[in-house]
Amino acid sequence: MRIRQFLFILGIMVFMATAPMGSSASGKTLQHMKMHFINVGQGDSMLIQTPNEKNILIDGGPPQAGKKVVSYLRKQKVDQIDLMISTHPDYDHIGGLIYMP
C-alpha cells in the first residue's frame, strides 16, 4: 500500500512541477514546489505548495490531529486548500480532515 501512495504523490509532484507557472493577483509567485510533512503522530499528513500558488493537502491524520494540522496551515499562511486528497479511508488518514477550513 505504501508504494502505491508514494507513486501517487510522485505523480502529483511531477504534474504540478510541469504545470505552467503564472503569477497570482498579488504578484508573488513561488519559485519552487514546497513540501511539508506535518507530524500528526499515528497517520500521515502532507502539504504541497506548487509554483503557481496552489495548496494541496494529502491526508489529515487522526481526528485528534485535525486542530494541529489547521494550526500548522495557519502558520504557513495557507488560507485556502485547492485540492484535498485522501489516500485511503483509514481512521489515521481521514479523521483530521473534518477540521480543514
Short mmCIF file of the C-alpha atoms (twelve columns), coordinates in Angstrom:
data_MODEL
# 
_entry.id   MODEL 
# 
loop_
_atom_site.group_PDB 
_atom_site.id 
_atom_site.type_symbol 
_atom_site.label_atom_id 
_atom_site.label_alt_id 
_atom_site.label_comp_id 
_atom_site.label_asym_id 
_atom_site.label_seq_id 
_atom_site.Cartn_x 
_atom_site.Cartn_y 
_atom_site.Cartn_z 
_atom_site.pdbx_PDB_model_num 
ATOM 1   C CA . MET A 1   0.000   0.000  0.000   1 
ATOM 2   C CA . ARG A 2   2.828   2.433  0.823   1 
ATOM 3   C CA . ILE A 3   4.351   2.015  -2.661  1 
ATOM 4   C CA . ARG A 4   1.025   2.990  -4.221  1 
ATOM 5   C CA . GLN A 5   0.851   6.117  -2.054  1 
ATOM 6   C CA . PHE A 6   4.420   7.026  -2.966  1 
ATOM 7   C CA . LEU A 7   3.740   6.626  -6.695  1 
ATOM 8   C CA . PHE A 8   0.542   8.647  -6.417  1 
ATOM 9   C CA . ILE A 9   2.302   11.502 -4.619  1 
ATOM 10  C CA . LEU A 10  5.221   11.350 -7.046  1 
ATOM 11  C CA . GLY A 11  2.779   11.616 -9.950  1 
ATOM 12  C CA . ILE A 12  1.150   14.697 -8.421  1 
ATOM 13  C CA . MET A 13  4.544   16.294 -7.850  1 
ATOM 14  C CA . VAL A 14  5.644   15.685 -11.428 1 
ATOM 15  C CA . PHE A 15  2.354   17.046 -12.768 1 
ATOM 16  C CA . MET A 16  2.468   20.154 -10.610 1 
ATOM 17  C CA . ALA A 17  6.155   20.768 -11.324 1 
ATOM 18  C CA . THR A 18  5.491   20.785 -15.053 1 
ATOM 19  C CA . ALA A 19  2.294   22.880 -14.863 1 
ATOM 20  C CA . PRO A 20  2.633   26.385 -16.302 1 
ATOM 21  C CA . MET A 21  3.830   28.908 -13.763 1 
ATOM 22  C CA . GLY A 22  1.791   32.063 -13.544 1 
ATOM 23  C CA . SER A 23  1.550   34.929 -11.165 1 
ATOM 24  C CA . SER A 24  -1.301  35.489 -8.808  1 
ATOM 25  C CA . ALA A 25  -3.288  38.652 -8.354  1 
ATOM 26  C CA . SER A 26  -0.944  39.642 -5.525  1 
ATOM 27  C CA . GLY A 27  2.018   39.486 -7.913  1 
ATOM 28  C CA . LYS A 28  4.015   36.962 -5.887  1 
ATOM 29  C CA . THR A 29  4.972   33.561 -7.214  1 
ATOM 30  C CA . LEU A 30  6.730   30.669 -5.531  1 
ATOM 31  C CA . GLN A 31  9.835   29.687 -7.429  1 
ATOM 32  C CA . HIS A 32  9.878   26.087 -6.213  1 
ATOM 33  C CA . MET A 33  7.447   23.489 -5.057  1 
ATOM 34  C CA . LYS A 34  7.378   23.211 -1.265  1 
ATOM 35  C CA . MET A 35  6.514   20.008 0.561   1 
ATOM 36  C CA . HIS A 36  5.638   19.969 4.247   1 
ATOM 37  C CA . PHE A 37  5.379   16.715 6.175   1 
ATOM 38  C CA . ILE A 38  3.130   17.502 9.118   1 
ATOM 39  C CA . ASN A 39  3.756   15.480 12.273  1 
ATOM 40  C CA . VAL A 40  0.364   14.075 13.243  1 
ATOM 41  C CA . GLY A 41  1.617   11.115 15.255  1 
ATOM 42  C CA . GLN A 42  -0.003  7.925  14.014  1 
ATOM 43  C CA . GLY A 43  -1.057  8.590  10.410  1 
ATOM 44  C CA . ASP A 44  0.013   10.919 7.646   1 
ATOM 45  C CA . SER A 45  -0.471  14.494 6.532   1 
ATOM 46  C CA . MET A 46  1.373   16.425 3.845   1 
ATOM 47  C CA . LEU A 47  1.026   19.927 2.423   1 
ATOM 48  C CA . ILE A 48  2.316   20.654 -1.077  1 
ATOM 49  C CA . GLN A 49  2.601   24.262 -2.260  1 
ATOM 50  C CA . THR A 50  3.022   24.489 -6.019  1 
ATOM 51  C CA . PRO A 51  4.936   27.131 -8.002  1 
ATOM 52  C CA . ASN A 52  1.599   28.593 -9.148  1 
ATOM 53  C CA . GLU A 53  0.498   29.037 -5.511  1 
ATOM 54  C CA . LYS A 54  -1.886  26.110 -5.217  1 
ATOM 55  C CA . ASN A 55  -2.153  24.302 -1.881  1 
ATOM 56  C CA . ILE A 56  -2.638  20.541 -1.850  1 
ATOM 57  C CA . LEU A 57  -3.333  18.728 1.406   1 
ATOM 58  C CA . ILE A 58  -2.812  14.970 1.395   1 
ATOM 59  C CA . ASP A 59  -4.427  13.204 4.351   1 
ATOM 60  C CA . GLY A 60  -5.180  14.822 7.683   1 
ATOM 61  C CA . GLY A 61  -4.088  12.320 10.292  1 
ATOM 62  C CA . PRO A 62  -6.404  11.008 13.018  1 
ATOM 63  C CA . PRO A 63  -9.234  13.192 14.400  1 
ATOM 64  C CA . GLN A 64  -7.172  14.381 17.376  1 
ATOM 65  C CA . ALA A 65  -4.560  15.804 14.938  1 
ATOM 66  C CA . GLY A 66  -7.035  17.944 12.970  1 
ATOM 67  C CA . LYS A 67  -6.576  21.097 15.040  1 
ATOM 68  C CA . LYS A 68  -2.798  20.655 14.879  1 
ATOM 69  C CA . VAL A 69  -2.912  20.475 11.069  1 
ATOM 70  C CA . VAL A 70  -5.109  23.601 10.879  1 
ATOM 71  C CA . SER A 71  -2.696  25.417 13.204  1 
ATOM 72  C CA . TYR A 72  0.244   24.382 11.007  1 
ATOM 73  C CA . LEU A 73  -1.552  25.623 7.882   1 
ATOM 74  C CA . ARG A 74  -2.228  28.986 9.514   1 
ATOM 75  C CA . LYS A 75  1.451   29.324 10.483  1 
ATOM 76  C CA . GLN A 76  2.307   28.738 6.811   1 
ATOM 77  C CA . LYS A 77  -0.224  31.461 5.873   1 
ATOM 78  C CA . VAL A 78  -2.402  28.964 3.995   1 
ATOM 79  C CA . ASP A 79  -5.932  30.319 3.854   1 
ATOM 80  C CA . GLN A 80  -7.287  28.026 1.151   1 
ATOM 81  C CA . ILE A 81  -6.850  24.372 0.238   1 
ATOM 82  C CA . ASP A 82  -7.146  23.993 -3.525  1 
ATOM 83  C CA . LEU A 83  -7.047  20.207 -3.563  1 
ATOM 84  C CA . MET A 84  -7.607  17.812 -0.667  1 
ATOM 85  C CA . ILE A 85  -6.635  14.187 -1.193  1 
ATOM 86  C CA . SER A 86  -7.375  11.192 0.979   1 
ATOM 87  C CA . THR A 87  -5.094  8.326  0.021   1 
ATOM 88  C CA . HIS A 88  -7.418  5.797  1.645   1 
ATOM 89  C CA . PRO A 89  -10.290 5.845  4.157   1 
ATOM 90  C CA . ASP A 90  -8.417  4.675  7.249   1 
ATOM 91  C CA . TYR A 91  -9.082  6.482  10.532  1 
ATOM 92  C CA . ASP A 92  -5.484  7.738  10.833  1 
ATOM 93  C CA . HIS A 93  -5.569  9.383  7.393   1 
ATOM 94  C CA . ILE A 94  -9.009  10.993 7.099   1 
ATOM 95  C CA . GLY A 95  -10.013 11.694 10.703  1 
ATOM 96  C CA . GLY A 96  -8.405  15.139 10.853  1 
ATOM 97  C CA . LEU A 97  -9.814  16.310 7.515   1 
ATOM 98  C CA . ILE A 98  -13.120 17.347 9.112   1 
ATOM 99  C CA . TYR A 99  -11.304 20.280 10.735  1 
ATOM 100 C CA . MET A 100 -9.986  21.724 7.491   1 
ATOM 101 C CA . PRO A 101 -11.155 25.251 6.558   1 
# 
